Structure formats: structure tokens, C-alpha cells
Amino acid sequence: MAQDEDFAAMFETSLATGGGGTYKRLSTGDSVQVTVVQIGKDAVFVDAGTRAEAEIARYELENEHGELTVKVGDRLRATVAEGGDHPKLVMRFNAGSGLAGLETALEAGAPIEGTVTKAVKAGLEVQIGKIRAFCPASHVHISFTPDISIYEGQTMQFKVLEIRDNGRSVVVSRKALLQDERAITGRATLENLSVGQIVEGTVQATQPYGAFIDLGGVEGLIHVSELGHGRVDRVEDVVTVGEQIRVKVLSIEQTAEGATRIGLSLRQATQLAEGTQTASAGGNDKQVVDAEVVKVEAFGVFVETATGGGVVPTRELDLPPGGDPRRAFPVGKQVRVVAIGTDEKGRTRFSMRRVEEEEARSNYRQFRAKQSAGATDKVGSFGDLLKSKLSD
């Protein structure tokens, strides 16, 4: 019996060291990349390179609606909560992990959940189980947030930056976690990005020379010359921070420092969309309709027409340079608009600045149509007169 036990121990050691296969031994706190191999009722089983499959609680991989966010074959990065023969992994440490969980999360760089209990000028007070932590204001978000009180009462994930005095002083960061996630998303975005592609992005910042657009973890630049068809004096007259737009990828270059520089064009993307729309419409006139302003946002004005609502992007407003949309178009104001397409959310996009141009085009075509009809009438009358003469 003892010989059997010795043989079993030797076999186990052989497997762990690669004698019968290349298996890993995981320790608590290890950060590992895994592949989903099976989905069960309560757990998702993954290949972590260990002798037996590791598992992650299913609820950790579900969204707020209880829907699973992964499928077999997906690759994930998780943290070891329990080693041994059947490792248990976590995507994040929960509030009940205590000081040991905080220390493990700090060592592994893994996220941990906490609830924001109070917002003060310097940052957020966060409750992680029975431990109080602090998130400095500069670490709340990647971009500046003027009013951090909006996070009060929310349960969010944080990255542990520092633990002092046996847990009496804990500093966490939401920004660091978002930056990690952004880097992962950015790599995936770059892999699928190509020159000539039309993509959606969000305006992150504006400068006199152009606008920076977030494409999903990576930023591109629309030079001021690629914002519109004519001269653009102020970038803010065309796009607004927070606005979602469609752009064309002009270039993807690697700098000497290893960074990626992406050139974008709003002008060419808009031109392509309008050309497609004109072709599908068979060259028909766009109809100018009456509308009422129902809401004003930083990126545009929402309007309602007799047939439905939509949005007039800031660049399509009939505004003088530096004009304020909220003053120029208060809620309830009657305006005239023309439909120019749909946005990425399926909403109708309208334009105010193109109304006069569209009405002029429509009037000209009506005038030409009347001229043609008049000429036909004259030919018909002359033909009738000639016929009557010949019959005489």
C-alpha cells in the first residue's frame, strides 16, 4: 500500500514537472491567461495549463441582465483565488475578501469591488467589505470629471494601489483599471483597423489644429483640413466633445517611439455617406420639413417632426462661429430641417444649414419642369394648327 502511495506521489510530481505532460502549478494571486473550454450551469471551465480544468463562477462572467458574456474558445485573463488540483479563478475579488483579498489583489494587479459611500473634494470614500479605502479625485476616471458626486452609492471595480498600517490606509484607483481595459481594447481595435475603413468614434478633445477621436482604446486625429468641405476657422464649430461621429481612416503609422499615429477624415466619410444616399434615392430632392426643438445637448439639437424625431448635429446647425446652441435653439423653437441620413444609433440626422440650399435646388428643378411643360404645350398647339390648315 505504501508503495502504491509512493508511486502515486511520484506520478503526480512527474506530471507537474513535465515528465508526463507540461502542466503548471498555480498559486494564489497568480495572473493567468485562460481559454474557455466548457460552460456549465454554475461555473465556466477554462484551460489554464494545469492538470485539471480551472473554473470561474458563472455570475462573474454575466452582465447586469444575467446574460453570459463569453463563449467557448474565448481567451480571458483571470486571477487565481485557490490553487491546488482544481484551481478556482476570479475575474475580480469581492468585498468579502478582507485584508488578505486586498493584499492578493494588490500583488496580482487584479480588480476588486467596492461601494462608493461618499464623495469629497479630494476624492471618493470606498467601502470594500469591512475595510475603508480612498480613491483620489485624479484616479476616478481617465478623463476629468467635474462632479464626482455622481458616483455616490455605486458599486464599482477598483485597482489597489497601496495598503498601509495593516489595512487602515488603503488607496485604490478606478482610472488605473480603466487604462488597463483600454489598453486591451485598443490592441483588438488596432488589429481590425485598416486604411480606407469607415469607423465610429467619440470626440475626446479638440485643439486648434484638429480633433482627437477615441476609436475604442486608441485615438486618432482629424486634422482641421479634414473636418469640412470648406475652410474651418474653429474646430468646435464642427464637432463637440462627447459627440459620436463616423470617420474614414486615412493612415496608420508607427512612430519611432513605438506609438501608433492614426489619421482620420470626417469630410471624406460624410462625402461618401451622402454620395451613397443620393445614389440610393435616385437623385430625388430631399424634403424640407417643419420641426420643433425638444432637447439640446453638447453634440447637437434633438427635434420632432410630423413623421418622427431625430438629431441635428452641431456641425449641421445654422450657427455663426462661436454661437451657443442653447441660446439659439431653446426648447420649443420652431425650425426647418432636411433629413440627411441616420446616425450609428439608427436616429434620423437632420440639417438646418442645408435647408436654404435644398430649397433653391428644389425651386430650380420646378422651374425647369414648368419650362419643359410649356414648351411641350406650344409644340402641341402648333401641331394642331398645322393639322387644321392642311385639312382645309
Secondary structure, 3 states (H helix, E strand, C coil): CHHHHHHHHHHHHHHHHCCCCCCCCCCCCCEEEEEEEEECCCEEEEECCCCCCEEEEHHHHECCCCCECCCCCCEEEEEEEECCCCCEEECCECHHHHHHHHHHHHHHCCEEEEEEEEEECCEEEEEECCEEEEEEHHHCCCCCCCCHHHHCCCEEEEEEEEEEHHHCEEEEEHHHHHHHHHHHHHHHHHHCCCCCCEEEEEEEEEECCEEEEECCCCEEEEEHHHCCCCCCCCHHHCCCCCCEEEEEEEEEEECCCCCEEEEEEHHHHHHHHHHHHHHHCCCCCCCEEEEEEEEEECCEEEEEECCEEEEEEHHHCCCCCCCCHHHHCCCCCEEEEEEEEECCCCCEEEECCCHHHHHHHHHHHHHHHHHHHHHHHHHHHHHHHHHHHHHC
